[in-house]
């Protein structure tokens, strides 16, 4: 990848500087946008350095690509063989019960395996009980290759094995694969059903004009390690950290989000989370990480009650949400566990309190101020989204409108006449949507030089222009 990136950058410079457009081979210079080349470079670094591999030799600490041993660990030399590699099962049917080449090879190799075990002091083939539905073979890699050479000696893969081994023909290669002298690489027979597994990276390219907010929630040092690996993959996203302040220190956050465009934080105080709707309103993707390893059975997700509520709220509102174990694997149905734990009832009770609070209001003002929600009561106090009973898509729209103001009017000032016109148009459309959602009993107002006015009053004053 470094060589590819260097070549792409050189091609881009050649195209930009007017160097002759044809190279020595007569091909035109390739102009790949610099932001895409930057992405390739960062993605390659993330893929190489992110811990992702775990197996029999490293159950508690994952390896990255850079950390992988140069040679397979002893247990990794044994392969899980639930059936014949490369077999045509449609033609063979139930391979354990019908006569086929794999079963015949299996019986031919049995005395060879016994002799190898006697010479090496370690089994090379554990033969499964074919009458059992839950038993499968565990086989040394060399014997798996022996089967491949026996079954399809003319295949491209076997030709490749001949090339790299230096064997003159398939017969010589097969003989070498069952010769004890070639078993110098340490191996250990084990149940290979779970071998060296990878929790792969998931990296999306975000064009410069795209905006994606990824919210990562963690509460323990163990979970923070998972958060750091996830944040490394969110190249050019806006990162939102939800965590205790003592874990999400500024230095740690700056390092963990170094590939993100920028970051913000919501701190958990005494494991409390008072603003779940505010957090979700601008979240495109929510990542919730367990505090510790989950029990092997039951519905405990190892999350505090407030974080459980946040996860359920995201699922219920249609926000993309993923639950991560502390080994970085995912649970695809966390909602089922949350239902069993009564989380929907807790969230519904909070919704009832929002509805009661909203009924007590007489008016809601819509106006921007830096860092505010954009919503105000009739006393001029800022109204948090978590206090109000509003449709979630409408809350998200208000939050996006307010964010647009914060990002455009903060230094450097990106506002201009066209921007102000679009922003005002969106403001009036949001106000009308709010009024429809809240009904006539609660007035939605916008600020004008005359003071706070309803949409109807503004229409009369400005001639219905919007």
C-alpha positions in Angstrom: 0.0 0.0 0.0 2.8 2.6 0.7 4.1 2.0 -2.8 0.7 2.4 -4.3 0.1 5.6 -2.4 3.5 7.0 -3.4 2.7 6.2 -7.1 -0.7 7.8 -6.9 0.7 11.0 -5.4 3.4 11.1 -8.0 0.8 10.7 -10.8 -1.3 13.4 -9.2 1.7 15.8 -9.1 2.6 14.9 -12.7 -1.0 15.8 -13.8 -1.1 19.0 -11.7 2.3 20.4 -12.8 1.8 19.9 -16.5 4.4 17.2 -16.9 3.9 15.5 -20.2 0.6 13.5 -19.9 2.1 10.4 -21.4 4.6 8.3 -19.5 7.2 5.9 -21.0 4.6 3.3 -21.7 2.4 5.9 -23.5 -0.3 6.0 -20.7 -1.9 9.2 -19.4 -1.1 10.4 -15.9 -3.7 9.2 -13.4 -5.2 12.0 -11.4 -6.8 10.6 -8.2 -8.1 13.3 -5.8 -5.7 13.9 -2.9 -8.4 13.2 -0.4 -9.0 9.7 -1.8 -5.2 9.0 -1.7 -5.2 10.3 1.9 -8.0 7.9 2.7 -6.2 4.9 1.2 -3.1 5.8 3.3 -5.0 6.1 6.5 -7.2 3.1 5.9 -4.1 0.9 5.2 -2.5 2.1 8.5 -5.7 1.4 10.4 -6.0 -2.1 8.9 -2.4 -2.9 9.8 -2.4 -1.6 13.3 -5.9 -2.5 14.6 -6.0 -5.5 16.9 -8.3 -8.0 15.2 -7.0 -11.6 15.3 -7.7 -14.0 18.2 -7.4 -17.7 18.4 -6.3 -20.6 20.6 -2.9 -19.0 21.3 -4.2 -15.5 22.2 -7.6 -15.7 23.7 -7.2 -12.6 25.9 -5.1 -10.3 23.7 -5.8 -9.7 20.0 -3.1 -9.4 17.3 -3.0 -6.8 14.6 -1.7 -7.6 11.1 1.6 -6.2 12.2 1.6 -8.4 15.3 0.8 -11.7 13.6 3.6 -14.3 14.1 5.7 -14.9 11.0 4.9 -18.6 11.3 1.6 -20.2 12.4 1.4 -20.9 16.2 1.4 -24.6 17.1 -2.4 -24.9 17.5 -3.0 -23.1 14.2 -1.3 -25.9 12.3 -4.4 -28.0 12.9 -7.4 -27.4 10.6 -11.1 -27.9 11.2 -12.3 -30.4 8.5 -16.1 -30.9 8.7 -16.1 -32.5 5.3 -14.0 -32.9 2.2 -12.3 -29.6 1.0 -13.3 -28.8 -2.6 -16.0 -31.5 -2.6 -19.1 -31.4 -4.7 -21.6 -32.2 -2.0 -24.5 -32.1 -4.4 -23.0 -35.0 -6.3 -21.9 -36.8 -3.1 -25.1 -36.3 -1.1 -24.6 -37.2 2.5 -20.8 -37.7 2.3 -20.5 -39.5 5.6 -23.0 -42.2 4.5 -22.1 -42.8 0.8 -19.0 -44.1 -0.9 -16.8 -41.3 -2.1 -13.2 -40.4 -2.7 -12.8 -38.4 0.5 -13.8 -41.3 2.7 -11.5 -43.6 0.7 -8.6 -41.2 1.1 -9.5 -40.8 4.8 -9.1 -44.6 5.3 -5.9 -44.7 3.3 -4.3 -41.9 5.3 -5.3 -43.4 8.7 -2.3 -45.8 9.0 0.0 -43.0 7.7 -1.3 -40.7 10.5 -0.7 -43.4 13.1 2.9 -43.8 11.9 3.4 -40.1 11.9 2.1 -39.8 15.5 4.4 -42.6 16.5 7.4 -40.8 14.9 6.5 -37.3 16.1 4.9 -37.9 19.5 1.9 -35.9 18.6 -1.3 -36.8 16.7 -1.6 -35.3 13.2 -5.2 -36.5 12.6 -8.1 -36.8 15.0 -10.7 -38.9 13.2 -14.3 -37.9 14.0 -17.0 -40.4 14.8 -18.9 -40.4 11.6 -22.1 -41.5 13.4 -22.1 -38.3 15.4 -23.7 -35.1 14.1 -21.5 -33.0 16.3 -18.1 -34.5 15.7 -15.7 -33.4 12.9 -12.1 -34.1 11.9 -9.1 -32.1 13.2 -6.3 -32.4 10.7 -2.7 -31.2 10.3 -2.3 -28.7 7.5 0.1 -31.0 5.6 -2.5 -33.8 5.4 -5.1 -31.4 4.2 -2.7 -30.4 1.4 -2.1 -34.1 0.8 -5.9 -34.5 0.2 -5.9 -31.5 -2.2 -3.1 -33.0 -4.2 -4.9 -36.4 -4.3 -8.3 -35.0 -5.3 -7.4 -32.3 -7.8 -3.7 -32.8 -8.8 -4.1 -30.6 -11.9 -5.6 -27.6 -10.1 -4.0 -24.2 -10.2 -3.5 -24.4 -6.4 -1.6 -27.7 -6.6 0.5 -26.2 -9.4 1.2 -23.3 -7.1 2.3 -25.7 -4.4 4.6 -27.5 -6.8 6.2 -24.1 -7.8 6.9 -22.9 -4.2 7.9 -26.3 -2.8 10.3 -27.1 -5.7 8.8 -30.6 -6.0 9.3 -32.2 -9.4 5.8 -33.6 -9.6 2.6 -34.2 -7.5 3.9 -37.7 -6.4 7.1 -36.2 -4.9 5.1 -33.4 -3.2 2.6 -35.9 -1.6 5.5 -38.0 -0.4 7.1 -35.0 1.3 3.8 -34.1 3.0 3.8 -37.4 4.9 7.5 -37.5 5.6 8.2 -36.9 9.4 11.4 -35.0 8.5 9.3 -32.1 7.2 7.3 -31.7 10.3 9.8 -29.4 12.0 7.3 -26.6 12.4 5.8 -27.0 16.0 2.2 -28.2 16.0 -0.3 -29.2 18.7 -3.4 -31.2 18.2 -6.5 -29.4 19.5 -10.2 -28.9 18.9 -9.8 -26.6 15.9 -13.5 -25.6 15.5 -12.5 -22.2 16.7 -9.3 -21.3 15.0 -7.6 -18.0 14.3 -10.5 -15.7 13.8 -10.6 -12.0 12.6 -12.8 -9.2 13.7 -12.3 -7.2 10.5 -12.2 -3.4 10.2 -15.1 -1.6 8.6 -14.0 1.7 7.0 -16.2 3.9 4.9 -15.0 6.6 2.6 -16.6 10.0 3.3 -16.2 12.6 0.6 -15.2 16.1 1.8 -18.8 17.4 1.4 -20.3 14.5 3.4 -21.1 14.8 7.1 -21.4 11.7 9.3 -21.6 11.7 13.1 -20.5 8.6 14.9 -21.3 8.4 18.6 -19.2 6.0 20.7 -20.3 5.1 24.3 -18.1 3.4 26.9 -17.8 3.4 30.7 -14.8 1.3 31.6 -11.0 1.1 30.7 -11.7 -2.3 29.0 -14.4 -0.8 26.9 -12.2 2.2 26.1 -9.7 0.0 24.3 -12.6 -1.1 22.0 -13.6 2.5 21.5 -10.1 3.5 20.4 -10.1 0.7 17.8 -13.5 1.8 16.5 -12.7 5.5 16.4 -9.6 4.7 14.3 -11.8 3.3 11.6 -14.1 6.4 11.5 -11.9 8.3 9.0 -13.2 11.9 8.4 -16.3 11.4 10.6 -17.4 13.7 13.4 -16.8 11.8 16.6 -19.0 12.1 19.6 -17.6 10.6 22.8 -20.0 9.6 25.6 -17.9 8.5 28.6 -16.7 9.4 32.1 -14.4 12.4 32.1 -11.7 10.4 33.8 -11.6 8.0 30.9 -12.2 10.5 28.1 -9.4 12.9 28.9 -8.6 15.5 26.3 -5.3 13.9 25.5 -6.8 10.5 25.0 -9.7 11.8 22.9 -7.3 13.9 20.7 -5.2 10.7 20.0 -8.2 8.4 19.5 -10.0 10.8 17.1 -6.9 11.9 15.2 -8.4 10.5 12.0 -11.7 12.2 12.5 -12.6 15.7 11.3 -13.5 16.9 14.8 -14.9 15.7 18.0 -17.2 16.6 20.9 -17.9 14.9 24.2 -20.8 14.3 26.5 -19.5 13.2 29.9 -21.1 10.6 32.2 -21.3 11.9 35.7 -21.9 9.1 38.3 -23.0 7.0 35.3 -25.9 9.4 34.6 -27.0 10.4 31.1 -29.5 13.2 31.1 -29.6 14.0 27.4 -30.1 10.9 25.3 -32.3 12.6 22.7 -29.9 15.4 22.3 -27.1 12.9 21.6 -29.2 10.9 19.2 -30.6 13.9 17.3 -27.3 14.4 15.4 -26.1 10.8 15.5 -25.9 8.8 12.2 -24.3 5.8 13.9 -24.3 4.7 17.5 -21.7 2.3 18.9 -22.3 1.1 22.5 -19.6 -1.0 24.1 -20.2 -3.4 27.0 -18.5 -2.5 30.3 -17.1 -6.1 30.7 -17.4 -9.6 29.3 -21.0 -10.8 29.2 -22.2 -14.0 30.9 -22.5 -16.9 28.6 -26.2 -17.0 29.2 -28.9 -14.5 30.2 -29.9 -11.1 29.1 -27.3 -8.9 30.9 -25.6 -6.7 28.4 -23.2 -5.3 31.0 -24.4 -1.7 30.6 -25.6 0.8 33.1 -29.3 1.6 33.1 -28.8 5.0 31.3 -26.8 3.4 28.5 -29.3 0.6 28.2 -32.0 3.3 27.8 -29.9 5.2 25.2 -29.4 2.0 23.2 -33.1 1.1 23.3 -34.1 4.7 22.4 -31.8 4.5 19.3 -33.2 1.2 18.2 -36.8 2.4 18.8 -36.2 5.7 16.9 -34.5 4.1 13.9 -31.0 5.3 14.6 -28.3 2.9 13.3 -27.1 1.3 16.5 -24.5 -1.5 17.2 -23.7 -3.2 20.5 -20.1 -4.4 20.9 -18.7 -7.0 23.3 -15.3 -6.2 24.9 -13.7 -8.5 22.3 -15.0 -6.2 19.6 -17.5 -8.8 18.3 -21.1 -7.7 17.8 -24.5 -8.7 19.1 -27.0 -8.5 16.3 -30.2 -8.5 18.4 -29.5 -6.4 21.6 -33.2 -5.3 21.5 -34.3 -8.7 22.6 -32.1 -8.5 25.7 -33.3 -5.0 26.4 -36.9 -6.0 26.2 -36.3 -8.9 28.7 -34.7 -6.4 31.1 -37.7 -4.0 31.0 -35.9 -1.2 29.3 -38.8 -0.1 27.0 -40.9 0.5 30.1 -38.2 2.8 31.6 -37.9 4.7 28.4 -41.8 5.0 28.1 -41.9 6.5 31.6 -39.4 9.2 30.6 -41.5 9.9 27.5 -44.6 10.4 29.7 -42.6 13.0 31.7 -41.7 14.8 28.5 -45.3 14.9 27.4 -46.4 16.3 30.8 -43.7 19.0 30.7 -44.7 20.0 27.1 -48.3 20.4 28.0 -47.4 23.0 30.6 -45.7 25.3 28.0 -47.6 28.1 26.5 -45.1 29.0 23.7 -41.9 27.7 22.1 -39.5 30.1 20.4 -37.3 29.1 17.5 -34.0 31.0 17.2 -30.3 30.4 17.0 -27.7 31.0 19.7 -24.3 29.4 19.8 -24.3 26.0 21.5 -28.1 26.1 22.2 -30.9 23.8 21.1 -32.5 26.5 19.1 -35.7 26.2 21.2 -36.8 28.6 23.9 -39.6 29.0 26.4 -41.6 32.2 26.9 -39.1 33.2 29.7 -36.2 33.1 27.3 -34.8 29.9 28.8 -33.2 27.3 26.5 -35.3 24.2 26.1 -33.4 20.9 25.9 -34.7 18.3 23.4 -35.0 15.8 26.2 -37.6 17.9 28.0 -40.0 18.1 25.0 -42.5 15.7 23.5 -41.7 16.1 19.8 -41.4 13.7 16.8 -37.8 12.6 16.6 -37.3 13.4 12.9 -38.4 17.0 13.7 -35.9 17.1 16.7 -33.2 16.0 14.3 -34.1 18.6 11.8 -34.0 21.4 14.5 -30.6 20.0 15.7 -29.2 20.0 12.1 -30.4 23.6 11.6 -28.8 24.7 14.8 -25.6 22.8 14.0 -25.5 24.5 10.6 -25.6 27.9 12.4 -22.8 26.9 14.9 -20.5 25.6 12.1 -21.2 28.4 9.6 -21.2 31.4 11.9 -18.3 30.3 14.1 -14.8 31.4 13.1 -14.2 31.5 10.2 -17.5 33.1 9.3 -18.9 31.2 6.4 -22.3 33.0 6.4 -23.3 35.0 3.4 -26.6 36.4 1.9 -27.5 33.2 0.2 -26.7 31.2 3.3 -28.9 33.5 5.4 -31.8 33.2 2.9 -31.6 29.4 3.0 -31.3 29.4 6.7 -34.3 31.6 7.2 -36.4 29.6 4.8 -35.5 26.4 6.8 -36.3 28.2 10.0 -39.8 29.1 8.8 -40.5 25.6 7.5 -39.4 24.1 10.8 -41.6 26.5 12.7 -44.6 25.4 10.6 -43.7 21.7 11.2 -43.4 22.4 15.0 -46.8 24.1 15.1 -48.4 21.2 13.3 -46.8 18.7 15.7 -47.7 20.7 18.8 -51.2 21.7 17.8 -52.9 25.1 18.3 -52.7 25.0 22.1 -49.0 25.9 22.1 -47.8 28.8 20.0 -44.5 28.5 18.0 -42.8 31.9 17.6 -40.0 33.4 15.7 -38.0 36.5 16.7 -38.4 39.7 14.6 -37.7 43.3 15.3 -41.2 43.6 16.7 -40.4 40.8 19.2 -41.6 37.1 19.3 -44.3 36.5 16.7 -46.2 33.5 15.6 -46.0 32.3 12.0 -49.6 33.7 11.3 -48.5 37.1 12.7 -45.4 37.0 10.5 -47.4 36.1 7.5 -49.7 39.1 8.1 -46.7 41.4 8.8 -44.6 40.3 5.9 -47.4 39.7 3.4 -47.2 35.9 3.5 -43.7 35.8 2.2 -41.6 32.9 3.4 
